[in-house]
């Protein structure tokens, strides 16, 4: 799924590290699952959580057989966005999630405007919405059986000795109208380690008691035509080394 901060391009590097010592029936948990671009490459017991209830409603419906609209015209996009903004109840949450993420620039959920089916770019035309829809539908079968939740990450009730992969909203970068208290987040990670879970965190930086075990420079999109480079890092608590 097209999603800001997606780790799809580096999943092949991260998962061998994260899952190296995974036991049979051990749970794999993502407190910030987003576009599920890591989750869809993991099997076994899985929990996917995200604070965006529309996103989770969309994932639940898709993985239980819902057939969403494959065309999202601008007028329909605006109508659904108005429903989201005014909470008028005209559309179901799964449809709001679908239109918001599939129809918005860079999958930004109504932030940035309508992306379009036929957008003129570089002398040609591009179907941004169609691309997003094809990408997400390709994931659906791999996500069947996932337990989808929408709670604050601090309220997650976790199976014992879980593997927890955190890809939180990065400190100091653009977010989906959602941010977390960084100090609270790292303290939560410490508490999960103390409880016996294995915790991995994707971020650019971490407190001194967390160790970077992998890093790689990648391109990140600012908008449809401009990119920049950033160094993605994977951290664990020093007690887990």
C-alpha positions, 0 to 999 in steps of 0.5 A: 500500500502507498503510505507515507514512511512505508518500509516496503523497499527495505522489508527484505533487509529488516525482516531477516533481522527481526524474525531471526530467532522467532519461535513457533506460534510466537506473535509478531506485533506492529503497534503502528501498522500503517500500510502493512508493507512489512506485515504482509511479508510475515506469516503465523500469529500477527497483530496489526494496530493503528490509531487511525480507525478508518484505516483499520476498518478498511483493512478488516473489510478488505481481508474479509471479502469486501469489494471496494470501488475501483474508480474514485472520481473527484466529486466522489472523493470530495463527498467522502472527504466532507463526510469524514470532516463533518462526521455526517455518517453518510459513508461507512468507515471502511469506505472513508478509509479506502477513498482517503488513502487510495485517492489522496496524494502519496496516500496521505488520507485527505491531506494534500488533495485528490491524486487522480486517475489520469494526471499529466506528468513528464509528457504523459499521463499517470493513474495514481489512484489505479496504481494505489488500488492495484498495490493494496489489492495485491496485499490482501491475501497475505493479510488474511488471518491478521488480528486488526486493532485500533487502539492507542499503542500504550493500550495494547494487550500483548501476548507474552514474549511477542516480537514487536516492530515499531514504525512510529511517526518519526520525530520531527517529520511530516505526519498523518495528522498524528503524533506521539510523545517521544519520551513516552514512546521510548519509555513504553519500549523499555517497559515492553523489553522489561516484560520479556518482549523483543522490541525493534524500532525504525527511526532516524535517531534513538536515546543512548540506551538503544543501539542501531543494528542496521542502517541504510540510506533511502530516497523519500518522497517530498511530493510527486516530483521531489525526493530527498535522501534519509538514513533509515535505522533499526534500533533495539535496547542495549539489553537485547544485544 
